[in-house]
């Protein structure tokens, strides 16, 4: 028993030293958030450093975001991370779009959400993806410097490291609609799904960039949930003429838009 206690004490001391010196992770994806960057969400070549003084995300395009650990208000994992950060995007609080394609990937993708308070008392947030070999260490390090529990859905709880303090979110494991933006950005709360209209956007050739009311929201084919009213859908691809349509969305409606791009 005494030997076990010594071993535990040694482990805790070594953990404290690691936190004090900082943790660095090179295999991290940036899937959207407050960092004004257009790095490819499929690109791993970003750098995350976690120390007691600062959480620093250095992106491949040279952009850098620094988050004081004391400003962190919420940490989340899995679908709960997508839900929380995605809701912020729908309310137009964030700058970059969140790529929701990963939710429907055949293999498990380890998403980590960080929400925090900015120096001007606004809400910020980022959605990261860790590798299968480092996401646990990222979660442990983030909680170690912030002291904030990890919010996680019941079905994702088993993937969070043992010993990490969690806040299990009830009823968030149901399949989510693949939406990237809600058009009503002035409302105080997110409009109900039933009041929205659905616009399916495809392009020929496929894979073109899609913008809704001037903001990039993903690539074709895309399924957009919009609040009722007038909106502009634009489709662009390098080497082709820009394509756009002004549409009026009705509650509960479903519309198909196909952009046949001309060279």
N, C-alpha and C positions, 0 to 999 in steps of 0.2 A: 504493500500500500504506500509506504514511504517512497519507494522508487517511482511509483506511478505519479505521486504528487510532484516529485522533482521533475519528472518528464513533462507534466502539464505546465509547471512553472517555466521550464525552459522553452516550451512551445509558445506560451504567452509572451515571454520576453522577446523571443525572436520575431513574433508577429508585430510587436510594438516597434522594434527596430526597423522592420520593413516599412511600416506605415510612416515612420519618422523620416526615412530616407526617400520614400516615394516609390510608386509602382509605375512602370512604363509598359505600354502595350502598342505594338506596331500593326497588328492584324485587327483593325477596327474599320467598320463601314459607317458612313454617315448617311442616314436615311431621311434627314430633314430636320428643320427646327430654326432656332434663332440665329444660327450662324449663316450669314448671307453668302452662301457658296453654291456653286453649280457642279460640284464634284459628282462623279457618277456614283449612284448608290450601290453599285455592284463592285466598286473599287475598294480593296482592302488597304491600300497604301496611305493610311492616315495614322496619326500618332496621338495616343491618349496618355497623359501623365497625371497621376493622382497622388497628391501629398497633403499633409494636414493644413497647408497654407493655401493651396490652389488646385483646382481641377482644370487642366489645360487640354484643349482639343486643338491640335495643329493639323490642318487639312492639307491635302496634296496640292491645292491651288495656291497655297501660301496664306490663306485666311486662318486666323487664330481666335479661339474663344476661351476666355478665362472665367471660371465660376468659383467664387469663394465657397468653401464647404459649408460655412455658416448660413449661406443664402439659399441652400438647397431645401426645398419644401416638400418634395416628393420624389421617391425612387420607385420604379416599376419594372416588371419583367414580362416578356411574352405578349399575349394578346392584350393584357391590361396596359402595357406600355404603348401599344398602338392606339388603344382607345383613348387614353389620356392625352397623349401628344396630338393625335389626330383630331380630337375635339378642339384643341387650341388652334389648330390650323383652320378648322371650319369657322372659328370665330375671328379669323384674320389677325390673330395676335402674332403669329410667326411669320418669318420672311420666306423661308424655303418650303417647297411642297414636300409632303411625306409620301414616300413610295409604298403603297399598300399591297403591291404585288406579292410581297413575301408572306403574307398571311395565308396564301393559298398554295404555297410551295409544297411539293411532295415530301421533302425532308424538313426536319425541325430547324428553324432559324432562330437564333437566340437574341431577341430584341431587348434593349435596356433603355428605359426612359428616365430622363433627369429633368425635373421642373425646379425652377428657382426664381428668386426675386432679383430683378435688375437694380442697379444703383438708383434709378429714377422711380423705384417702387412699382414697376410693371412686372408682368409675369413672363418669364422666358422658359424655353424648353427645347430639348434636343432628343432625337431618337437615334440610338446607336445600335449596331449589330456586332456582337462579339463572336469570335470563333468558338467551335466546340471545345477547344483546348484552353481557352483563356476567359470565357465569359464568367465562369464561377469566380475566378480571381478578381475580375473587374467588379462584380457584385460585392464581394467581401471588402475590397478596397474602398469602394464608394460608401458603403455603410460604415466602415471603420472611421473615415474622416468626417462624415456628416452626422452620424448617429441616427439617421432616418430609416425607418423600417421599409422593407421592399413590398410594395403592393403587387399582388399576383393573383390570378384566377385559380380556382380550385384544381383544375386539370393541369395547370402549369406548376403547381406547388412542388411536385416531386423533382423538378429540375433545378430548384433553388438549393444551394449548398446547405447541409445540415449545420445548425447553429446560428444561421442568419435569421435575424428577427424579421418576421413577415406580417403583413396585414392582408389576409385573404379577402379578396373582393368577391362578394356573392353575386351570382347571376350574370357574370361577364364572359362566360365561356361559350355562349351560343354563337353560331356562325354570323359573321358581320358582313354587311353589304360592302362591295368593293368601291367605295366612294372616295373621292379625293378632295372635294370642296363643296361646301354649302354656300349657295349664292347670297343668302341674306346675311350680311356681315354687320348689320346695325342693330340686330335684335339682341336683347339682354340674355336670351337663352337659345339653345339649339332648337330649331323647328322640329316638329314631330315628323317621323318618316312618312306617315300616311298623307301628310300635306304636301310632300314634295312630288315633283315629276321626275321621270327617268329619261335620260337622253343617252342613247347608245351611239358612240362615234367610231367610225372605221375609216380607213384611208386606203387608197390605191395609188402607189404601193403602200403596204402596211408598215407600221412602225413610226409614222410621223408624229411630231410633237403636237400636243393638244393644249390650247389655252382657253380658259373660261373667263370672260370679262377682263381680258388683258393679263391674266395670271396663268403661268404654266401649271398644269395639273397632271400631266402624265403623257403616255404614248398610246397610239392606236394599236389595237382596239381598246376603247375606254368606256366605262359605264359611269355616268355622272348623275348624281342626285342633286336636283336644283329646287329652290323655293319658287313658288309661282311668280310669274312676272316676265319681264323682258331681259334677255341675256344675249351675249355674243359668243359664239363658239368659233375659234380660229384653229386652223391646222396648217403646220409649216414643216417643210423638209428641204434640206439643202439641195440645191439644183433644180427646185420646182417652184412654181408660182404659189404665193400664199393664197389660202382658201379661207373664207369666213362666211358665217350665216348668222343673221339676227333672228332669234326665235322668241316666241311667247309661250312660256311653260304654264300648263294648266295643272291644278291639283290632281294627283294620281295618274297623270298621263304618262305615256311611254312613246318616245319618238326615236326613229332611226335616222341618223345622218351619215351619209357616205361621201367622203371628199375624194373626188377623182382629180388628182393633181396633174397639172400640165407642166412639162419641162420648159 
